[in-house]
Amino acid sequence: MSSYDAIVLAGGAARRLGGADKPGLSVGGRTLLDRVLDACPDADATVVVGGRRPTTRPVRWTQEDPPGAGPVAALAAGLRQTTAELVLVLSADLPFLDRATVRALLTAPGGADGALLRDRSGRDQPLVAAYRTEPLRREIALLATEHGTLSGLPLRTLTAELDLAHVTDTAPLASFDCDTWEDLASARARIREHGNVLDQWITAVRSELGIDVDVDVKTLLDVARDAAHGVARPAAPLTTFLVGYAAARAEAAGADPATAVAEASRKAADLALRWAAEAEDGAEGSASGENGPG
């Protein structure tokens, strides 16, 4: 995949939210802005256009002039801070945006000027897109000349002039944004649904602890189950902690992180099964001794 810069638009008046700091609102214990930043961790440079606020990873900050001048002006301000030939452009209110969707945009075939996401209702999402920097700069310059200002121009005025490929929104809710309090409540409810909650929790913990490694949830749950059933219930969390510690040591010594987790998990699971087997053998032997000849 080509190297790229990321621009996250985090300004706007959030009128339908009563002027609340929308990027700073939380879903699943993390701010909307941090959730978007987590979807593009490998950007060469990440520029956030909007007022400064805490983030879990370093970013560059800039602001459109005047503040609140709209998305085209904000995008132009972000572009002045980038150098890559490809730029990922995202709004800061996408709680379910994932890395797979970002990769699909960055690697989409066709479209001389980039690719944007098309949601399941058929609507294009110009703030979930990857653009070639040179044509984007060119069209912004033309709009500034034609209108005398970029202030107030809708983003579709810009994208209508670009040759863009379309990436279908295949990930659940990848383009879902939080424009209203009802949207925010819906996002918070969806993140706790049975099918989502573990993956969302693991992702949140990884982000909070600064751990950038894929977690095989099934493997770790299997280790916890074996430890709980074969040893004792408190052994489950203690064992998974020790698996993580061992994997971290192996990574520090040069091992691949995912491989280190898998290997530590395998060893712990095998030990738990051997432990359980010995307990069963001991119980059978005790029963045989009690019932055999004296």
Helices and strands as residue ranges (DSSP letters): E 5-9, G 15-17, G 22-24, E 26-27, E 30-31, H 32-38, E 46-49, E 60-62, H 71-79, E 86-91, H 99-106, E 114-118, E 124-132, H 133-147, H 155-159, E 165-168, H 181-190, H 197-209, H 217-230, H 235-252, H 257-291
